[in-house]
Amino acid sequence: MSEEVYEQTSSCSGDCSGCSSTCSSRQPSKEEFLAPLNRYSKVKKVIGVVSGKGGVGKSFVTSYLAVLMQKKGYKTAILDADVTGPSIPKAFGIHEQAKAGEAGLFPVVTEKGIKVMSVNVLLEDEETPVVWRGPIIAGTVKQFWTDVIWGDIDYMFVDMPPGTGDVPLTVFQSLPLDGVILVTSPQELVSMIVKKAVNMTNSMNIPVLGMIENYSYVECTKCGEKISIFGESKISEIADQYGFLTLAKVPLNPDIAKSMDQGKVEELEASWLNEASDFLEKLLPVFDDKKNNVKIAVTTDENEKVFQHFGHCEKFTVYEIKEGDLIGKSELDTKGNGHEALVGVMKENNIQVLICGGIGFGAMQALMEAGILVVPGMTGDIDIAVASYLDGSAQTSMQPSCDHVHEEEHTCDSENCTCEHK
């Protein structure tokens, strides 16, 4: 080892953030990989829609979530990263080519105003196969972010190709994803495939916002019986295993195939993904619209910090937000009645969002079923916690946690704990 290298190594603090050396131990930060957004664009929230295998209806979920968010009054867009199997333009009946100017490429706009960029709107013939190698495809996806003039977008959905190859890796590294939605189907092999996708998201530090099961059942048009033609649903079992939320179970319905094939997904009237879109609106809020009024409760300790045990919390601080501004702040005394009573208290006081530290899966599920968004894993000053939630900078975990020691000196574990304190 040379004297210069030895000196660098021996004086290394382990913090690469302010170091210009290119030694072997240097690990680039996530921000170093992010591609710059087109300078004429502003995208507030970016949500990836992923699947471990093809043919599970990922493009329908992407398309219809964008439709529902657009109906709510938000400006939405779809970046079609499934370059070799693009189906987004067909779902919206898009057949024209995208236009370009000196400042960049303009996305195609659907009848209802959703902005779309896909390789199919760049080809002279939309049926021309894309026979490109992985690095070229990945580079194209990155250019959809850097070279497209998206304008002002509230929610962008990224329809990713199945699997864990070059393109998903490029999206995870290059785009500032706020989280991903996993789309699955009921088949037995799903759990193994989901595990691969989960491992990839974990390795890239991308949060899983929840899971949606497609082809979950067929509903008899005469008697209403739900028939599981692909086997019994596995999504609840998988969601419990990983601590994820089940956002929707979508049936195998001919109206979906018809709307996608005829390019009329915007005309589809269905409620299967309504709760999922409501969840995204609460979890990843944007506050540019007057309709964004929200009431947030925060578990609070005696030092005005986020209290770490929802079930034992005696005081909540309630924030009333209107048009992104704080209009009221008050205390809610609960006497520490346990999580079942607390769910009722939240409902009675019209709480829409709960910010907390540790919380068990049962309590979290009960709150979600009551229409209350749970934001767990928060710590520190309650005012800062609310501010970071509102501006989207909060470092949260959607996995329920309960890792403290209870009065009986029993240590909880979020996966296996069944004690009543959760």
C-alpha positions as CSV (number, residue, x, y, z in Angstrom):
1,M,0.0,0.0,0.0
2,S,1.4,3.4,-1.0
3,E,2.0,6.0,1.7
4,E,-0.7,8.3,0.2
5,V,-3.4,5.6,0.2
6,Y,-2.4,4.5,3.7
7,E,-2.7,8.1,4.9
8,Q,-6.2,8.4,3.3
9,T,-7.4,5.1,4.7
10,S,-6.0,5.6,8.2
11,S,-7.6,9.1,8.6
12,C,-11.0,8.0,7.1
13,S,-13.9,9.0,9.4
14,G,-16.4,6.7,7.7
15,D,-18.5,9.7,6.5
16,C,-18.3,10.0,2.7
17,S,-20.6,13.0,2.5
18,G,-17.9,15.7,2.6
19,C,-15.1,13.6,1.1
20,S,-13.8,14.0,-2.4
21,S,-11.6,10.9,-2.4
22,T,-12.5,8.0,-4.7
23,C,-11.3,5.2,-2.4
24,S,-12.9,1.7,-2.6
25,S,-14.9,2.2,0.6
26,R,-16.8,5.3,-0.8
27,Q,-20.5,4.6,-1.2
28,P,-22.4,7.0,-3.4
29,S,-25.6,8.4,-1.8
30,K,-29.0,7.8,-3.3
31,E,-29.2,11.5,-4.3
32,E,-26.2,11.1,-6.5
33,F,-28.0,8.6,-8.7
34,L,-31.2,10.8,-9.1
35,A,-31.7,12.1,-12.6
36,P,-32.6,15.8,-12.9
37,L,-36.2,16.6,-13.7
38,N,-36.9,18.6,-16.8
39,R,-36.5,22.3,-15.8
40,Y,-39.9,23.2,-17.1
41,S,-41.6,20.6,-14.9
42,K,-42.7,20.2,-11.3
43,V,-43.7,16.8,-10.1
44,K,-44.8,16.6,-6.5
45,K,-45.4,12.9,-5.9
46,V,-44.1,9.9,-7.8
47,I,-45.6,6.5,-7.3
48,G,-44.3,3.3,-8.9
49,V,-46.6,0.4,-9.7
50,V,-44.7,-2.8,-9.7
51,S,-45.2,-6.6,-10.0
52,G,-43.0,-9.5,-9.7
53,K,-44.4,-11.2,-12.8
54,G,-46.3,-10.1,-15.9
55,G,-49.9,-10.5,-16.7
56,V,-51.3,-9.4,-13.3
57,G,-53.1,-6.3,-14.5
58,K,-50.4,-3.8,-13.4
59,S,-51.2,-1.4,-16.3
60,F,-54.9,-1.3,-15.4
61,V,-54.1,-0.5,-11.8
62,T,-51.7,2.3,-13.0
63,S,-54.3,3.7,-15.5
64,Y,-57.3,3.6,-13.2
65,L,-55.5,5.1,-10.2
66,A,-54.4,8.0,-12.4
67,V,-58.1,8.4,-13.6
68,L,-59.4,8.4,-10.0
69,M,-56.8,11.0,-8.8
70,Q,-57.7,13.1,-11.9
71,K,-61.4,12.9,-11.0
72,K,-60.5,14.2,-7.5
73,G,-59.2,17.4,-9.1
74,Y,-55.4,16.6,-9.1
75,K,-53.1,17.0,-12.1
76,T,-51.9,13.5,-12.9
77,A,-49.5,11.9,-15.3
78,I,-48.3,8.4,-16.3
79,L,-44.7,7.6,-17.2
80,D,-44.9,4.3,-19.0
81,A,-41.6,2.6,-18.1
82,D,-42.7,-0.8,-19.6
83,V,-40.9,0.0,-22.8
84,T,-41.1,-3.4,-24.5
85,G,-44.7,-4.0,-23.5
86,P,-46.4,-0.6,-23.5
87,S,-50.1,-0.7,-23.0
88,I,-50.9,2.6,-21.4
89,P,-51.6,4.5,-24.7
90,K,-54.0,1.8,-25.8
91,A,-55.9,2.0,-22.5
92,F,-56.6,5.7,-23.1
93,G,-57.2,5.4,-26.9
94,I,-54.0,7.4,-27.7
95,H,-52.7,6.9,-31.3
96,E,-51.0,10.2,-32.1
97,Q,-47.3,10.8,-31.7
98,A,-45.7,13.1,-29.1
99,K,-44.4,16.4,-30.3
100,A,-41.0,17.9,-29.6
101,G,-39.7,21.4,-29.2
102,E,-36.4,23.1,-28.4
103,A,-37.1,22.8,-24.7
104,G,-37.9,19.1,-24.8
105,L,-40.6,16.5,-25.5
106,F,-44.2,17.2,-24.9
107,P,-46.4,14.4,-23.4
108,V,-49.6,13.3,-25.0
109,V,-52.7,14.4,-23.1
110,T,-55.7,12.1,-22.7
111,E,-59.3,13.3,-23.2
112,K,-59.7,14.0,-19.5
113,G,-56.3,15.8,-19.1
114,I,-53.9,13.0,-17.9
115,K,-50.4,13.5,-19.4
116,V,-48.8,10.3,-20.8
117,M,-45.4,9.5,-22.1
118,S,-44.7,6.1,-23.6
119,V,-42.4,4.6,-26.2
120,N,-45.5,3.9,-28.3
121,V,-46.2,7.7,-28.8
122,L,-42.6,8.0,-30.2
123,L,-42.9,5.3,-32.9
124,E,-44.3,5.9,-36.4
125,D,-46.1,2.6,-36.2
126,E,-47.4,1.7,-32.7
127,E,-47.2,-2.0,-33.5
128,T,-43.5,-1.8,-34.2
129,P,-41.7,-4.1,-31.7
130,V,-39.1,-2.5,-29.5
131,V,-36.1,-4.8,-29.9
132,W,-33.6,-2.9,-27.7
133,R,-31.0,-4.1,-25.2
134,G,-31.5,-3.4,-21.5
135,P,-29.2,-0.4,-21.2
136,I,-30.9,1.4,-24.1
137,I,-34.3,0.8,-22.6
138,A,-33.2,2.0,-19.2
139,G,-31.7,5.1,-20.8
140,T,-35.0,5.8,-22.6
141,V,-37.0,5.6,-19.3
142,K,-34.6,8.0,-17.7
143,Q,-35.1,10.4,-20.6
144,F,-38.8,10.3,-20.0
145,W,-38.0,12.0,-16.7
146,T,-35.3,14.4,-17.8
147,D,-36.4,15.4,-21.4
148,V,-40.2,15.5,-21.1
149,I,-41.9,18.8,-20.3
150,W,-44.4,17.5,-17.8
151,G,-45.4,20.9,-16.5
152,D,-47.1,21.0,-13.1
153,I,-48.0,17.5,-11.9
154,D,-49.5,16.5,-8.5
155,Y,-49.3,12.7,-8.9
156,M,-47.2,10.8,-11.4
157,F,-47.7,7.1,-11.7
158,V,-44.9,5.0,-13.1
159,D,-46.0,1.8,-14.9
160,M,-42.9,-0.4,-14.5
161,P,-42.1,-3.7,-16.3
162,P,-42.4,-6.9,-14.3
163,G,-39.5,-8.4,-12.5
164,T,-36.3,-7.0,-11.0
165,G,-34.2,-6.2,-14.1
166,D,-32.5,-3.1,-15.6
167,V,-35.5,-0.9,-15.9
168,P,-37.0,-1.3,-12.4
169,L,-33.4,-0.7,-11.1
170,T,-33.1,2.5,-13.2
171,V,-36.4,3.8,-12.0
172,F,-35.6,3.0,-8.3
173,Q,-32.2,4.8,-8.7
174,S,-33.0,7.7,-11.0
175,L,-36.5,8.8,-10.0
176,P,-37.5,10.3,-6.6
177,L,-40.1,7.6,-5.8
178,D,-42.3,8.4,-2.8
179,G,-43.2,4.7,-2.7
180,V,-44.4,1.7,-4.7
181,I,-47.6,-0.3,-5.0
182,L,-47.2,-4.0,-5.4
183,V,-49.8,-5.7,-7.8
184,T,-50.3,-9.4,-7.3
185,S,-52.7,-12.2,-8.3
186,P,-54.0,-15.1,-6.2
187,Q,-51.8,-17.9,-7.7
188,E,-49.7,-20.0,-5.3
189,L,-46.4,-18.8,-6.8
190,V,-47.2,-15.2,-5.9
191,S,-45.6,-15.3,-2.4
192,M,-42.2,-16.2,-3.8
193,I,-42.4,-13.5,-6.5
194,V,-43.6,-10.9,-4.1
195,K,-40.7,-11.7,-1.8
196,K,-38.3,-11.0,-4.7
197,A,-39.9,-7.6,-5.3
198,V,-40.0,-6.8,-1.6
199,N,-36.3,-7.6,-1.3
200,M,-35.5,-5.3,-4.2
201,T,-37.5,-2.4,-2.7
202,N,-35.9,-2.9,0.6
203,S,-32.4,-2.9,-0.9
204,M,-33.2,0.3,-2.6
205,N,-34.8,1.9,0.5
206,I,-38.1,2.4,-1.4
207,P,-41.2,2.1,0.8
208,V,-44.0,-0.2,-0.1
209,L,-47.2,1.8,0.2
210,G,-49.5,-1.3,0.0
211,M,-50.6,-4.2,-2.1
212,I,-53.4,-4.7,-4.6
213,E,-54.6,-8.1,-5.7
214,N,-56.0,-8.4,-9.2
215,Y,-58.1,-11.2,-10.6
216,S,-59.1,-11.8,-7.0
217,Y,-62.5,-13.3,-7.8
218,V,-65.4,-13.4,-10.3
219,E,-68.8,-12.2,-9.1
220,C,-71.9,-14.0,-10.3
221,T,-74.2,-11.5,-12.1
222,K,-77.2,-13.4,-10.9
223,C,-76.6,-14.2,-7.2
224,G,-73.6,-12.1,-6.4
225,E,-71.5,-15.0,-5.2
226,K,-67.8,-14.4,-5.4
227,I,-65.9,-17.3,-7.0
228,S,-62.1,-17.6,-6.6
229,I,-61.3,-19.1,-10.0
230,F,-57.5,-18.6,-9.6
231,G,-57.5,-20.1,-6.0
232,E,-58.2,-18.5,-2.7
233,S,-56.8,-15.0,-2.1
234,K,-53.3,-14.9,-0.7
235,I,-52.9,-11.1,-0.3
236,S,-54.0,-10.9,3.3
237,E,-51.6,-13.7,4.3
238,I,-48.7,-12.0,2.4
239,A,-49.6,-8.5,3.7
240,D,-49.6,-9.8,7.3
241,Q,-46.3,-11.5,6.7
242,Y,-44.5,-8.3,5.6
243,G,-46.6,-5.8,7.5
244,F,-48.1,-4.3,4.4
245,L,-51.6,-2.9,3.9
246,T,-54.1,-4.5,1.5
247,L,-55.4,-1.6,-0.6
248,A,-57.8,-3.4,-2.8
249,K,-59.0,-6.7,-4.2
250,V,-60.0,-6.3,-7.9
251,P,-62.2,-8.9,-9.5
252,L,-61.9,-10.5,-12.9
253,N,-64.5,-8.3,-14.6
254,P,-65.3,-8.1,-18.4
255,D,-65.8,-4.3,-18.0
256,I,-62.1,-3.8,-17.2
257,A,-60.9,-5.7,-20.3
258,K,-63.5,-4.0,-22.5
259,S,-62.5,-0.5,-21.3
260,M,-58.8,-1.2,-21.7
261,D,-59.1,-2.8,-25.2
262,Q,-61.4,0.0,-26.5
263,G,-59.2,2.8,-25.1
264,K,-61.9,4.0,-22.7
265,V,-60.5,3.5,-19.3
266,E,-61.4,7.0,-18.4
267,E,-65.1,6.2,-19.0
268,L,-65.0,3.2,-16.6
269,E,-67.2,3.6,-13.5
270,A,-66.0,1.2,-10.8
271,S,-65.3,1.5,-7.1
272,W,-62.7,-1.3,-6.6
273,L,-59.8,1.2,-6.3
274,N,-61.6,4.1,-4.6
275,E,-60.1,3.2,-1.2
276,A,-56.7,2.9,-2.7
277,S,-56.9,6.4,-4.2
278,D,-58.2,7.8,-1.0
279,F,-55.3,6.2,0.9
280,L,-52.7,7.7,-1.5
281,E,-54.4,11.2,-1.2
282,K,-54.0,11.0,2.6
283,L,-50.6,9.4,2.7
284,L,-49.0,11.6,0.1
285,P,-50.8,14.9,0.3
286,V,-50.3,17.9,-1.9
287,F,-51.6,21.2,-0.7
288,D,-52.0,23.4,-3.8
289,D,-55.8,23.1,-3.8
290,K,-58.4,24.7,-1.6
291,K,-60.1,21.4,-1.0
292,N,-57.2,20.1,1.0
293,N,-58.5,20.4,4.5
294,V,-57.3,17.8,7.0
295,K,-57.4,17.1,10.7
296,I,-54.3,15.4,12.1
297,A,-53.9,13.8,15.5
298,V,-50.4,13.1,17.0
299,T,-49.6,10.9,19.9
300,T,-48.0,13.2,22.4
301,D,-45.9,12.7,25.6
302,E,-45.2,15.1,28.4
303,N,-42.3,16.7,26.5
304,E,-44.3,17.5,23.4
305,K,-42.6,14.6,21.5
306,V,-44.3,11.9,19.5
307,F,-45.4,9.3,22.0
308,Q,-44.2,5.8,21.0
309,H,-47.1,3.6,22.1
310,F,-50.5,4.3,20.5
311,G,-52.4,1.9,22.9
312,H,-51.1,3.7,26.0
313,C,-51.3,7.3,24.8
314,E,-53.2,9.6,27.1
315,K,-52.9,12.8,25.1
316,F,-53.2,13.6,21.4
317,T,-52.4,16.9,19.8
318,V,-54.9,17.8,17.1
319,Y,-53.8,20.0,14.1
320,E,-56.4,21.5,11.7
321,I,-55.0,22.2,8.3
322,K,-56.7,24.3,5.6
323,E,-55.2,25.0,2.2
324,G,-51.9,23.8,3.6
325,D,-52.0,26.3,6.5
326,L,-52.4,25.6,10.3
327,I,-55.7,27.1,11.4
328,G,-56.1,25.3,14.8
329,K,-54.2,23.3,17.4
330,S,-55.7,21.7,20.4
331,E,-55.3,18.8,22.9
332,L,-57.4,15.7,23.1
333,D,-57.3,13.8,26.4
334,T,-58.0,10.1,26.1
335,K,-57.1,8.7,29.6
336,G,-55.1,5.9,27.9
337,N,-58.1,3.7,27.3
338,G,-56.5,1.2,24.9
339,H,-56.5,1.0,21.2
340,E,-60.1,-0.2,20.7
341,A,-61.5,2.9,22.6
342,L,-59.0,5.1,20.9
343,V,-60.3,4.2,17.4
344,G,-63.7,5.4,18.6
345,V,-62.2,8.6,19.9
346,M,-60.5,9.3,16.6
347,K,-63.8,8.8,14.7
348,E,-65.8,10.9,17.0
349,N,-63.4,13.8,16.6
350,N,-63.3,13.5,12.8
351,I,-59.6,12.7,12.7
352,Q,-58.4,11.9,9.2
353,V,-54.7,11.2,9.8
354,L,-52.9,9.7,12.9
355,I,-49.2,10.3,13.4
356,C,-47.6,8.0,16.0
357,G,-44.6,6.0,17.0
358,G,-45.1,2.3,17.6
359,I,-48.5,0.7,16.8
360,G,-49.5,-2.9,16.4
361,F,-51.0,-4.4,13.2
362,G,-54.5,-4.9,14.8
363,A,-54.8,-1.3,15.9
364,M,-53.5,0.0,12.6
365,Q,-55.9,-2.2,10.6
366,A,-58.8,-1.0,12.8
367,L,-58.0,2.6,12.2
368,M,-57.6,2.1,8.5
369,E,-61.0,0.4,8.3
370,A,-62.4,3.5,10.1
371,G,-61.1,5.6,7.2
372,I,-58.2,7.0,9.3
373,L,-54.7,7.1,7.7
374,V,-52.0,5.9,10.0
375,V,-48.5,7.3,9.7
376,P,-46.3,5.2,12.1
377,G,-42.6,5.2,13.0
378,M,-42.4,8.9,13.7
379,T,-40.2,10.4,16.4
380,G,-39.2,13.8,17.8
381,D,-41.0,17.1,18.2
382,I,-44.7,16.9,17.3
383,D,-44.7,20.2,15.3
384,I,-41.8,19.0,13.2
385,A,-43.4,15.6,12.7
386,V,-46.6,17.3,11.3
387,A,-44.6,19.7,9.2
388,S,-42.5,16.9,7.7
389,Y,-45.6,14.9,6.9
390,L,-47.2,17.8,5.2
391,D,-44.2,18.7,3.0
392,G,-43.5,15.0,2.2
393,S,-40.1,14.8,3.8
394,A,-41.1,12.6,6.7
395,Q,-39.1,9.4,7.1
396,T,-41.9,7.0,7.9
397,S,-42.6,3.3,7.7
398,M,-45.9,1.8,6.7
399,Q,-45.1,-1.3,8.6
400,P,-46.7,-1.5,12.1
401,S,-44.2,-1.7,14.9
402,C,-44.3,-2.6,18.6
403,D,-40.7,-3.1,19.8
404,H,-40.8,-1.6,23.4
405,V,-40.9,-3.4,26.7
406,H,-44.4,-3.5,28.3
407,E,-45.2,-3.4,32.0
408,E,-44.9,-7.2,32.2
409,E,-41.4,-7.0,30.8
410,H,-42.5,-8.7,27.6
411,T,-40.7,-7.5,24.5
412,C,-43.0,-7.1,21.6
413,D,-42.3,-8.1,18.0
414,S,-44.3,-6.7,15.1
415,E,-44.5,-10.0,13.3
416,N,-45.2,-12.4,16.2
417,C,-46.6,-10.4,19.1
418,T,-50.1,-11.2,20.1
419,C,-50.2,-9.4,23.4
420,E,-53.2,-7.2,24.3
421,H,-51.1,-4.1,24.4
422,K,-50.7,-3.9,20.7
